[in-house]
Amino acid sequence: VQLVESGGGLVRPGGSLRLSCAASGFTFGNHVKAWFRQAPGKEREGISFINTREDDIYYADSVKGRFTISTNNAKDTVYLQMTNLKPEDTAIYYCATGPVATTIDTYYRTWGQGIQVTVSS
């Protein structure tokens, strides 16, 4: 059972990145998928999730209108398209899967290793 993130890096303010999270070892389509982030000195924050039917999609106010979550169950992958990035988006980003559509991290059972996103000029 594994989640592996990719696509992070350094980007200038106003730029875009797409994070990918590839799953292996379990039935990806049966789980809620979520993205969290943790900035230096701050608690981990749930920023987006999508449920199994893809009819319940959540975005934190801090990313609403700029980030888009999507899935490709055929590829067992969840994406986070990030646009108009701001310095305050700098954080380690984590994908996670679990049984409940929530931003409470303790409900998520499987986590990726995390990937750094840095927004700086």
N, C-alpha and C positions, 0 to 999 in steps of 0.2 A: 504494500500500500504506500503510494508515494505521490507527492505533488512537487513539480519542479517549475519554478518561475524563470522567465527570461524576458529580455527587452528593456531592462533598466539602463540607466546611464546618466550622463551629464547633458543637460539641455538648457538653452537660454530662456529667460522669461518670454512668454508668448508662444513658445514652441510646443511640440507634441511628441508623445511617446505612446507606444502600444505595448502593454505588458501581456504576456501569455503565461498560462499555467497549465501544464500538461499532466494529466493523471495516469496512473498505471496501477494495476493490481486490484481494482475494485470497479463496481458498476457505477461509473461516473454519473450517468443520467438519472440515477435514483436519489441524488443528493442535492441539497441546497448548496450553491456556490457563492462565496463571498470574498471580498477584498478588504483587508485591514491595512493600516499603516501606523508606524510609530516614528514620530519625530524625536530628535535628541531632547532628552529631559522631559518628555511628555508620555502619557499613557497611550497604549495601543487603542486605536480608534477604528471602529467599523465604518467604512465609507460607502460600501455598496454590497447588495446581495441580489440574487435572482433565484426564484424557487424552481422546482422541478417542472412545473407546467409553464414557466416563464410568463405567468400572469401577475406575479407579485415582484416588482422590481423596486428597490430602494436606493436612494442616494442621500448621503449626508448633505446638509445645506452648504457645507464648505466646498463641495465638488459638483453640486447640481448644475446642470446646464453646460458643464465642461467635460465631465467624464461619462463614458458609456460602457456598461457591462454587457457582454454577449457570450454566447456559448456555441460550440460546435461539438455536439455529442458524438458525432461520427468520428471525430478526432480526439474525443475525451479531453477537450481543452476549453478553458474559460479565458476570456480576454478582458482587459480594461484599457479602453482607448481614452487617452488623456490629452486634452487640448487646452490652449491658452494657459499653459502652466505658469505658476507663480512661485516665487521663492519659498513661500510658506507650504508648498506641496513637497518640499524636500523631506524625505523620510525613507525608512525601509518599508517596502510594501510586501505584504503576505497574502497569498491566497489560502483559502480554507474551505473545507466541505463538512457538512453535517446534516442532521435531520430536521432542523428547525430554522425557519427564515427569521433571523434576528441579528442584531448587532452585538449581542452579548457573546463575547468570545468563548466563554466556557461551554457553550453549546456545540462548538465546532470540534470535531474529533481528529481531523487530519489537516495538517498544516504544511505549507511549503517552507523552504529554508529562508525565504526572504530575499529581496533584491533591492539594491540601493537606487533611489531616484534623487538626483541633485539638480535643482533649478537655480542657476546662477549665471550672471553675466561675466 
